[in-house]
Amino acid sequence: MSVWEKSSTARVVPPARPRKLAKVPFVELADGRLQSVVSSGSDIGRVYVSSVAARTYAFACSTNNNRPCGGARGMFCKHIQALVGEAVLQYGAERVARYLAVDTPDGEPDAAQSLTAAMTATRPVLGDSSAAAQVFSRFLRHLAYLELAPVTAPLPEMQWFPPTRAVA
């Protein structure tokens, strides 16, 4: 474990498996949802913000300019299927299933297909897409960090993290 990981207050969790970021550059388990930014297959300037709520599996998918996804009509669209697939790569099927409270028929989630099948079997409803702006904003914030030059000096905006595990 590196010095940074040892002194960080945020737990560093390595990805379950490496994943390519071209199709789904941002995935997170946050705010009671599995949510992501998914690149459009037809327009390089368009992305979709997709989410699935924990327990109810209510889903939402809309473009970065708040237009609804044409494929999310009563069932998971291809963007939400890509979200679940990339979340399994990033966090592992067991962690995603536990976060979303998915009960798979065999008891052990083994792949994105089994999680998606278990969620769609409950006939989830189209949810509220009002959180899309927050998710997209966090994604853009993460992109801004990629533009910074690599330095070992602390970032001023990250100074609210304590330097050690000791709490004052």
C-alpha positions in Angstrom: 0.0 0.0 0.0 1.4 3.4 -1.0 2.0 6.2 1.5 -1.0 8.1 0.0 -3.3 5.1 0.5 -2.1 4.7 4.1 -2.6 8.3 5.0 -5.8 8.9 3.1 -9.1 9.1 5.0 -11.0 7.9 1.9 -10.7 4.2 1.3 -9.0 3.4 -2.0 -10.7 0.5 -3.7 -9.0 -0.9 -6.8 -11.3 -1.8 -9.7 -12.5 -5.4 -9.8 -11.1 -5.6 -13.4 -9.6 -3.0 -15.7 -12.1 -1.4 -18.0 -12.1 0.8 -21.1 -13.3 4.3 -20.5 -14.4 5.2 -24.1 -18.0 3.9 -23.8 -18.7 4.6 -20.1 -16.2 7.0 -18.7 -17.8 7.6 -15.4 -19.5 5.2 -13.0 -20.4 5.6 -9.4 -22.5 4.1 -6.6 -23.8 7.2 -4.9 -27.0 8.9 -3.6 -28.8 5.5 -3.5 -28.3 4.9 -7.2 -26.0 3.3 -9.6 -25.3 6.2 -12.0 -23.0 7.0 -14.9 -22.2 9.0 -18.0 -22.4 6.9 -21.2 -21.1 8.0 -24.6 -23.5 8.0 -27.5 -22.9 5.5 -30.2 -24.1 7.8 -32.9 -23.0 11.3 -32.0 -19.5 12.1 -30.6 -20.8 15.3 -28.9 -23.6 13.6 -27.0 -23.5 11.6 -23.8 -26.3 10.1 -21.7 -26.6 10.3 -17.9 -28.1 7.0 -16.8 -29.1 5.7 -13.4 -30.8 2.9 -11.5 -32.2 3.4 -8.1 -31.4 0.9 -5.3 -34.3 -1.4 -4.2 -36.9 -0.1 -6.6 -34.7 -0.2 -9.8 -36.4 2.9 -11.1 -34.3 3.9 -14.0 -33.6 7.2 -15.8 -31.7 8.1 -18.9 -31.3 11.4 -20.6 -28.8 13.3 -22.7 -26.4 15.9 -21.4 -28.8 18.6 -22.5 -31.8 17.0 -20.6 -33.5 15.3 -23.5 -35.0 11.9 -22.7 -33.4 8.8 -24.1 -35.5 7.3 -26.9 -34.7 3.7 -25.8 -35.8 4.0 -22.2 -39.5 3.4 -22.7 -40.7 0.9 -20.1 -37.5 -1.1 -20.0 -33.7 -0.7 -19.6 -32.2 1.0 -22.6 -28.8 0.1 -24.0 -27.2 2.9 -22.0 -28.4 1.4 -18.7 -27.3 -2.0 -19.7 -23.8 -0.5 -20.5 -23.9 1.2 -17.0 -24.6 -2.1 -15.2 -21.9 -3.9 -17.3 -19.2 -1.3 -16.5 -20.3 -1.1 -12.8 -19.7 -4.8 -12.6 -16.2 -4.3 -14.1 -15.4 -1.4 -11.8 -16.9 -2.6 -8.5 -17.6 -6.3 -8.9 -21.0 -8.0 -9.3 -21.3 -8.8 -5.6 -20.8 -5.2 -4.5 -23.2 -3.8 -7.2 -25.9 -6.3 -6.2 -25.4 -5.5 -2.5 -25.7 -1.7 -3.1 -28.8 -2.0 -5.3 -30.3 -4.8 -3.2 -30.7 -7.2 -6.1 -31.7 -10.7 -5.3 -30.5 -12.9 -8.2 -32.3 -16.3 -8.7 -29.2 -18.3 -8.0 -28.2 -16.2 -5.0 -24.8 -15.3 -6.3 -24.5 -12.5 -8.9 -21.9 -13.5 -11.4 -22.3 -11.1 -14.3 -24.0 -8.0 -15.5 -26.6 -10.1 -17.4 -27.8 -11.8 -14.2 -28.1 -8.5 -12.4 -29.9 -6.9 -15.3 -32.3 -9.8 -15.6 -33.1 -9.8 -11.9 -33.9 -6.1 -12.0 -35.9 -6.2 -15.2 -38.0 -9.1 -13.8 -39.4 -6.7 -11.2 -40.7 -4.5 -14.0 -39.1 -1.3 -12.8 -40.6 2.1 -13.7 -39.2 5.0 -15.4 -37.8 7.2 -12.6 -37.0 10.9 -12.2 -34.1 12.2 -14.2 -33.6 15.4 -12.1 -30.3 14.0 -10.6 -28.8 13.9 -14.1 -27.4 17.5 -13.8 -25.6 16.6 -10.5 -24.1 13.4 -12.0 -22.9 15.2 -15.1 -21.4 18.0 -13.0 -19.4 15.5 -11.0 -18.2 13.9 -14.2 -17.1 17.2 -15.6 -15.3 17.9 -12.2 -13.4 14.6 -12.5 -12.4 15.5 -16.1 -11.0 18.8 -14.8 -8.6 16.9 -12.6 -7.3 15.1 -15.6 -6.2 18.4 -17.2 -4.0 19.2 -14.2 -0.2 18.6 -14.4 0.9 15.7 -12.3 2.4 17.2 -9.1 3.0 15.9 -5.6 1.9 19.2 -3.9 -1.5 19.2 -2.4 -4.4 20.7 -4.3 -5.9 23.7 -2.5 -9.5 22.7 -3.1 -8.8 19.3 -1.6 -7.4 20.7 1.7 -10.5 19.8 3.6 -9.1 16.2 3.7 -7.0 15.7 6.8 -3.4 14.9 6.1 -3.4 11.8 8.3 -5.9 9.5 9.9 -5.7 11.4 13.1 -8.7 13.5 13.9 -8.2 16.9 15.5 
